[in-house]
Amino acid sequence: MAEVNMGETVRAHYKSGTYIGKVLEDRGNQYLIEVLAVVKHPMQGDLHNPGQVEEVFFHERKALAPHEKMNVKKPAVHPYTDEVPAYNDSLKQAVDIYKEKLASESTTFNEKALQTLNELENSHYRKQFY
């Protein structure tokens, strides 16, 4: 686990997404981090039953918003030294990468996840992309 300082820019895995953010507080075994950009869009579906669509609640997961705060366990936080991309550009890129991954293999789960991601894109992300 790498130690990070307050105010430092980091890469943090939170739930099923990965973000670039700024460390605001040390909270013991977690850091409070402000979201600056999206690296990996959160997975769609039931995380406890990955790849399944039947007899599970298929969750729609949005990426965290710019400047939203998250409490992240320290082992999931790593220093980030590259240039921080604009939030909207990073979100668009993360969505596109996830969509390509889902479209690469035709499964019931991938089709449902892609449908859910497209709905998110149209209902929540459209104003950020354009």
C-alpha positions as CSV (number, residue, x, y, z in Angstrom):
1,M,0.0,0.0,0.0
2,A,1.5,3.3,-1.1
3,E,1.2,6.2,1.3
4,V,-0.4,9.3,-0.2
5,N,-0.5,12.9,1.2
6,M,-3.5,15.2,1.6
7,G,-4.1,17.2,-1.6
8,E,-2.3,14.5,-3.7
9,T,-3.8,13.3,-7.0
10,V,-4.5,9.6,-6.9
11,R,-6.1,6.7,-8.8
12,A,-8.7,4.9,-6.7
13,H,-10.8,1.8,-7.2
14,Y,-14.3,2.4,-5.7
15,K,-17.0,-0.2,-5.9
16,S,-16.7,-1.5,-9.5
17,G,-15.3,1.7,-11.0
18,T,-11.9,3.4,-11.1
19,Y,-11.4,7.2,-10.7
20,I,-8.8,9.9,-10.6
21,G,-9.3,12.1,-7.6
22,K,-7.8,14.4,-5.0
23,V,-7.2,13.2,-1.4
24,L,-9.1,15.5,1.0
25,E,-8.9,13.6,4.3
26,D,-7.3,10.6,6.0
27,R,-10.0,8.7,7.8
28,G,-8.1,5.9,9.4
29,N,-8.4,2.9,7.1
30,Q,-9.9,5.1,4.3
31,Y,-9.2,8.3,2.4
32,L,-11.9,10.8,1.5
33,I,-11.4,11.5,-2.2
34,E,-12.9,14.1,-4.5
35,V,-13.6,12.7,-8.0
36,L,-11.8,14.5,-10.9
37,A,-12.1,12.0,-13.7
38,V,-13.3,8.5,-14.6
39,V,-10.8,5.7,-15.6
40,K,-13.1,2.7,-15.6
41,H,-16.9,2.9,-15.7
42,P,-18.7,0.9,-13.0
43,M,-20.0,-2.6,-14.0
44,Q,-23.6,-3.1,-14.7
45,G,-25.7,-5.9,-13.2
46,D,-25.5,-7.8,-10.0
47,L,-22.0,-7.7,-8.6
48,H,-22.7,-10.7,-6.4
49,N,-23.8,-12.8,-9.4
50,P,-21.6,-11.5,-12.2
51,G,-22.6,-12.5,-15.7
52,Q,-26.2,-13.5,-14.7
53,V,-29.4,-11.8,-15.7
54,E,-32.1,-14.2,-14.6
55,E,-33.3,-14.4,-11.0
56,V,-31.1,-11.4,-10.0
57,F,-31.7,-7.7,-9.7
58,F,-29.8,-6.1,-12.6
59,H,-28.4,-2.9,-11.2
60,E,-27.8,0.2,-13.2
61,R,-24.7,1.9,-12.0
62,K,-23.7,5.4,-12.9
63,A,-20.2,6.8,-12.7
64,L,-19.6,9.1,-9.8
65,A,-20.1,12.8,-10.7
66,P,-17.4,15.4,-10.9
67,H,-16.4,16.7,-7.4
68,E,-18.4,13.9,-5.7
69,K,-16.7,12.6,-2.6
70,M,-16.0,8.9,-1.9
71,N,-14.5,7.0,1.0
72,V,-12.0,4.6,-0.4
73,K,-10.1,1.9,1.5
74,K,-6.4,2.8,1.6
75,P,-5.2,-0.3,-0.3
76,A,-7.3,0.7,-3.3
77,V,-5.6,4.2,-3.6
78,H,-2.4,4.8,-5.6
79,P,-0.5,7.9,-6.5
80,Y,-1.3,9.3,-10.0
81,T,1.3,11.4,-11.7
82,D,-0.1,11.8,-15.3
83,E,-2.1,14.8,-16.4
84,V,-5.7,14.6,-15.2
85,P,-8.1,14.5,-18.1
86,A,-11.3,16.6,-18.2
87,Y,-14.1,14.8,-16.4
88,N,-16.5,14.8,-19.4
89,D,-13.8,13.5,-21.8
90,S,-12.8,10.8,-19.3
91,L,-16.4,9.7,-18.8
92,K,-17.0,9.5,-22.5
93,Q,-13.8,7.4,-23.0
94,A,-14.7,5.1,-20.1
95,V,-18.2,4.5,-21.4
96,D,-16.9,3.8,-25.0
97,I,-14.3,1.3,-23.7
98,Y,-16.9,-0.5,-21.6
99,K,-19.3,-0.6,-24.6
100,E,-16.6,-2.0,-26.8
101,K,-15.8,-4.7,-24.2
102,L,-19.5,-5.6,-23.9
103,A,-20.0,-5.7,-27.7
104,S,-17.0,-8.0,-28.3
105,E,-18.9,-11.1,-27.1
106,S,-22.5,-11.8,-27.6
107,T,-24.0,-13.1,-24.3
108,T,-27.3,-12.4,-22.6
109,F,-25.4,-10.6,-19.8
110,N,-23.4,-8.4,-22.2
111,E,-26.5,-7.5,-24.2
112,K,-28.4,-6.5,-21.0
113,A,-25.4,-4.5,-19.7
114,L,-24.9,-2.8,-23.0
115,Q,-28.6,-1.9,-23.1
116,T,-28.4,-0.5,-19.5
117,L,-25.2,1.5,-20.4
118,N,-26.9,2.9,-23.5
119,E,-29.9,4.0,-21.3
120,L,-27.5,5.7,-18.9
121,E,-25.8,7.4,-21.7
122,N,-29.0,8.8,-23.1
123,S,-30.7,9.7,-19.8
124,H,-27.8,10.9,-17.6
125,Y,-24.6,11.4,-19.6
126,R,-25.9,13.1,-22.8
127,K,-25.4,16.6,-21.4
128,Q,-21.9,15.8,-20.4
129,F,-20.9,14.3,-23.8
130,Y,-22.2,17.2,-25.9
